Structures are given as C-alpha cells and as structure tokens.
Amino acid sequence: MSKPLLVERKTYTVVEISEILGINKSAVYRLIKNNYFKSFKFGKSYRISKESFDNWFYDIK
C-alpha cells in the first residue's frame, strides 16, 4: 500500500490571514488592495501567495 501524497499548500485565504494576524477580514482586504503581498482573485474570493505573505510577515517582525 502506497503512502498518500501530501502536497504543501501554496496559498492562504483571507480568513487564514485574518486569524494569523489577529485582524478582521476588512483589514486583510486593505492589505491586499495596497499590494503588501501577492494575491489573486479565485472566483469571488482571494488567495494570497504563501511565500509572498510569509516573506512580508517575517520582514515586519
């Protein structure tokens, strides 16, 4: 029996970013609008590049 393939996620959702930063979703949308990190719209929701967010997050710490 083979092991299940584990794939590392490459994006965060707005809700995940709000939980990580402890801010509301409106504030996350402002960060997206001001291009603090790379994001793209997927249907009606946004996805934030994990690499871009992580780099931004660790640079401000």
N, C-alpha and C positions, 0 to 999 in steps of 0.2 A: 504494500500500500504506500503510495507516494504522499509526501507532506503537502499540505495546502500551500499555495503560493501566497506569500504575504507581500503586498505592494504598499510602499510608503506613499501616503497622500502628499500631493504637491500643492494643495490649496487649502485655505481656510474659508469659512463662511463668515458673514457679518456677525452672526450670533457668537461664533467661536472667538472672534477678535474682541467683541464686547466683553466676553467673560474673561479673556486673558488680561485685558487692560482694566477691567472693572469700570467700564463706562457704558453709557446707553448706546443703542443702535444708531441714533441720530448723530452722535459724535463720531462714530465709525464712518458713517456716510460722508461727513465733513472731511475726515482724513482722506477718504478715497477721492473726493472731489478736488482736494488740494494736492493730490498726487504724492502723498507721503510714501506710498508703496505701490507696486504694480498690481493692478486688478483688471478684471474683465467682467462684462455682464454675460450671464448664462441664463437665457430665458428672462425671467423677471427678477432674478437675484444676482448678486455679485459674488465673485470668487476672488480671493486675494492670494497672490503668489506667496507660498510659504517661505521660500528663500528670500524674497524681497522684504516681507514683513519681519522675518527673523533678523535679517541684517539691520533693518531700521530699529527694531526693538533693542537689540544688543548695543547699537551705537548710541542710543539715548540713555542707557543705564549708567 
